[in-house]
């Protein structure tokens, strides 16, 4: 199974269809009149679909077990076709497309099984996904290709050359996967004046995002929050809360992080943990969802 532990829960929705085509009007009449010997075709097919939706992971090897929080099955009879539509919702880390298609498929097979004594020429076709929502596809902001970002590592030991940077490179890797332009990558000591100078210079250059990693812990030299907070025009506390909430599900030590987020003018400034794991998890918690802030600012400029 694919590793989805790095993903966040979002509302996921899928709608799928299957079509059962019979060969004559007598079969359709039997369905409408509920005179099929095996029982009410539509009600049985609906029940089978609901069971199938909830048991998808038992049948499809790579499907993750997930909570089904809504499912519906509807039918429309059009001439010789029974059109089946299935809708599924969940709040989880992965989507419900396969669950919806599995439900539609089993509903169609159930109808086939119940009708085959009456009709030897039934066809099942057009099993397909009609619609899906949720996950990264909902946050595919095309404008992000024009965004410019700077990644700054705050570390006495890395700047002195006694350690290698991995956290900053993990941040860069995430940004590059989203087609965001990296225009600056620098390593500076844990020094308030150096941090302030770096932020000021990058804001003046109108860099869209300045992401610091390191200096958000509790040692005497961890001064990144103290350097950045006085410079912020607007604090955005929800971003740091999202980082800690995401991390807390993975390690209880995340509560100790002093991550910072806010705007200086139209530059988003983030201060993330300095550990490679902490930096990577913080990026997974925020991106690409955080990029919506630039869409909001663009809309505000045109109001």
C-alpha positions in Angstrom: 0.0 0.0 0.0 1.1 3.5 -0.7 2.3 5.5 2.3 -0.2 8.2 3.1 1.0 9.1 6.6 2.3 12.4 5.4 -1.0 13.5 4.0 -3.6 15.6 5.9 -7.3 14.9 6.3 -9.6 16.8 3.9 -13.2 16.4 2.7 -13.1 13.8 -0.1 -16.0 13.3 -2.6 -16.5 11.0 -5.5 -19.3 10.3 -7.9 -19.3 7.2 -10.2 -21.7 5.5 -12.6 -22.5 2.2 -14.1 -25.1 1.4 -16.8 -27.0 -1.9 -17.1 -28.6 -2.3 -20.5 -31.4 -4.9 -20.9 -32.7 -6.2 -24.2 -36.4 -5.6 -24.0 -39.2 -3.6 -22.4 -40.5 -6.7 -20.6 -37.5 -6.7 -18.4 -37.9 -3.0 -17.6 -41.6 -3.5 -16.8 -40.7 -6.3 -14.4 -38.2 -3.9 -12.6 -40.8 -1.1 -12.4 -43.6 -3.5 -11.2 -41.2 -5.2 -8.8 -42.2 -8.6 -10.3 -38.7 -10.0 -10.7 -38.7 -13.4 -9.1 -35.5 -12.7 -7.0 -37.0 -9.5 -5.5 -36.9 -5.7 -5.8 -34.0 -5.2 -8.2 -33.3 -1.5 -7.3 -33.5 -2.0 -3.6 -31.3 -5.1 -3.6 -28.8 -3.4 -5.9 -28.7 -0.4 -3.6 -28.0 -2.5 -0.5 -25.3 -4.4 -2.3 -23.7 -1.2 -3.4 -23.6 0.2 0.2 -22.0 -3.0 1.4 -19.5 -2.9 -1.4 -18.5 0.7 -0.7 -17.7 -0.1 2.9 -15.8 -3.2 2.0 -13.7 -1.9 -0.8 -10.4 -2.3 1.0 -11.2 -6.0 1.6 -11.4 -6.6 -2.2 -8.9 -4.1 -3.8 -5.4 -4.9 -2.4 -4.0 -1.4 -2.5 -7.0 0.5 -1.2 -6.7 1.9 2.3 -9.4 1.2 4.9 -11.2 4.5 5.5 -14.3 5.8 7.2 -17.3 6.1 4.9 -19.2 9.1 6.3 -21.8 9.4 3.5 -22.9 7.2 0.6 -25.9 7.3 -1.7 -27.0 5.2 -4.6 -29.5 6.4 -7.2 -31.1 4.9 -10.3 -32.6 6.3 -13.4 -34.4 4.1 -16.0 -34.0 5.5 -19.5 -35.5 3.3 -22.2 -33.6 0.0 -21.9 -30.9 1.4 -19.6 -30.7 1.3 -15.8 -28.3 4.2 -15.0 -26.7 3.8 -11.6 -24.9 6.7 -9.8 -23.0 6.4 -6.5 -21.8 9.2 -4.3 -19.3 8.8 -1.5 -17.8 11.2 1.1 -15.2 10.9 3.7 -12.9 13.2 5.7 -9.6 11.4 5.3 -6.1 11.4 3.8 -7.0 9.6 0.6 -9.9 9.8 -1.9 -13.0 7.6 -2.4 -13.0 7.2 -6.2 -12.5 3.5 -6.0 -15.1 3.1 -3.4 -17.6 4.9 -5.6 -16.7 2.9 -8.7 -16.8 -0.4 -6.6 -20.3 0.5 -5.3 -21.5 1.2 -8.9 -20.0 -2.0 -10.2 -21.5 -4.2 -7.5 -24.9 -2.5 -7.9 -24.7 -3.3 -11.7 -23.6 -6.9 -11.0 -26.5 -7.4 -8.5 -29.0 -6.1 -11.1 -27.5 -8.5 -13.7 -27.7 -11.5 -11.3 -31.3 -10.7 -10.5 -32.4 -10.2 -14.1 -30.5 -12.9 -15.9 -33.4 -15.5 -15.5 -35.6 -13.0 -17.5 -33.1 -11.7 -20.0 -30.1 -13.5 -21.4 -28.7 -10.4 -23.2 -27.9 -8.0 -20.4 -24.8 -5.7 -20.8 -22.9 -3.8 -18.1 -21.0 -0.8 -19.5 -19.7 2.7 -18.8 -18.4 2.1 -15.3 -16.5 5.3 -14.7 -15.7 8.1 -12.4 -17.8 11.2 -13.0 -16.4 13.6 -10.5 -14.0 13.8 -7.6 -13.1 16.5 -5.1 -10.6 16.8 -2.3 -6.9 16.4 -1.8 -4.1 18.2 -3.7 -6.1 18.4 -6.9 -8.3 21.0 -5.2 -5.3 23.2 -4.6 -3.8 23.2 -8.0 -3.1 26.9 -8.2 -1.5 27.6 -11.6 -0.3 31.0 -10.6 2.2 29.4 -8.2 4.7 28.9 -11.0 5.3 32.7 -10.8 6.0 32.6 -7.1 9.5 33.3 -5.8 10.8 31.8 -2.6 13.9 32.1 -0.4 15.0 29.4 2.0 17.2 30.5 4.9 18.9 28.1 7.3 19.6 29.4 10.8 22.3 27.4 12.5 25.6 28.2 14.1 27.1 24.8 13.4 26.0 24.6 9.8 27.1 28.1 9.0 30.5 27.2 10.6 30.8 24.2 8.3 30.8 21.6 11.1 27.4 20.1 10.0 25.6 19.7 6.7 22.2 21.2 5.9 19.4 18.7 5.3 16.4 20.6 6.5 16.8 23.5 4.1 17.3 21.1 1.2 14.1 19.2 2.2 12.2 22.5 2.1 13.6 23.3 -1.3 12.7 19.8 -2.6 9.1 20.4 -1.6 8.9 23.8 -3.2 10.4 22.6 -6.4 7.9 19.8 -6.6 5.2 22.5 -6.7 7.0 24.5 -9.4 7.9 27.3 -7.1 11.0 29.3 -8.0 13.9 29.2 -5.5 15.7 32.5 -5.8 17.8 32.4 -2.7 19.2 29.7 -0.4 21.5 30.9 2.4 22.9 29.6 5.7 23.3 32.1 8.5 24.2 31.9 12.2 21.6 32.0 15.0 22.0 35.7 15.4 19.1 38.2 15.7 20.9 40.9 13.6 21.7 38.5 10.8 18.1 37.2 10.7 16.6 40.7 10.7 19.0 41.9 8.0 18.1 38.8 5.8 14.4 39.3 6.2 14.6 43.0 5.4 16.6 42.5 2.3 14.3 39.8 0.9 11.2 41.7 1.6 12.7 44.7 -0.2 13.2 42.4 -3.2 9.5 41.5 -3.1 10.2 37.8 -2.6 6.8 36.1 -2.2 7.9 33.6 0.5 10.8 33.7 3.0 11.1 30.3 4.8 13.5 30.0 7.7 14.4 26.7 9.2 16.1 26.5 12.6 16.2 28.5 15.8 12.6 27.8 16.8 13.5 25.6 19.8 14.2 26.4 23.4 18.0 26.7 23.6 19.4 30.2 24.4 20.6 30.5 20.8 17.2 29.8 19.3 16.2 33.4 18.5 14.5 33.1 15.1 11.0 33.9 16.5 12.3 36.8 18.6 13.9 38.3 15.5 11.0 37.8 13.1 7.9 38.6 15.2 8.6 42.3 15.7 8.9 42.7 11.9 5.5 41.2 11.1 2.7 43.4 9.9 0.2 40.6 10.4 0.6 37.5 12.4 -1.2 34.4 11.0 -1.4 32.1 14.0 -3.4 29.4 12.3 -0.4 28.4 10.2 1.8 27.7 13.2 -1.1 25.9 14.8 -1.5 23.7 11.7 2.2 22.8 11.9 2.0 21.8 15.5 -1.2 19.9 15.1 0.2 17.9 12.2 3.4 17.2 14.1 1.6 16.3 17.3 0.0 13.4 15.6 3.5 12.1 14.9 5.5 13.0 18.0 4.4 14.6 21.3 7.5 16.8 21.2 5.9 19.0 18.5 4.2 21.0 21.2 7.7 22.5 22.0 8.1 24.1 18.6 7.9 27.9 18.4 7.1 28.1 14.7 6.1 31.6 13.4 4.1 32.8 10.5 3.0 36.1 9.2 3.1 38.8 6.5 5.5 41.6 6.0 3.8 43.7 3.3 2.9 41.0 0.8 5.8 38.7 1.7 4.9 35.5 3.6 7.5 34.7 6.3 7.6 31.3 7.9 9.9 30.1 10.7 10.0 26.3 10.7 11.8 23.7 12.9 15.4 23.1 12.2 15.4 19.3 12.3 15.1 17.6 8.9 12.0 15.7 10.1 10.4 18.7 11.6 11.0 20.9 8.5 9.7 18.2 6.1 6.6 17.5 8.2 5.9 21.2 8.4 6.1 21.6 4.7 3.7 18.6 4.2 1.3 20.2 6.7 1.2 23.5 4.8 1.8 22.9 1.1 0.2 23.4 -1.3 -2.8 24.6 0.8 -1.0 27.6 2.2 -0.5 29.0 -1.4 -4.1 30.1 -1.3 -3.0 33.1 0.6 -1.5 34.5 -2.6 -4.8 34.0 -4.4 -6.5 35.9 -1.6 -4.0 38.8 -1.8 -4.4 38.9 -5.6 -8.2 39.1 -5.3 -7.9 41.8 -2.6 -5.7 44.0 -4.9 -8.4 44.0 -7.6 -11.3 44.8 -5.3 
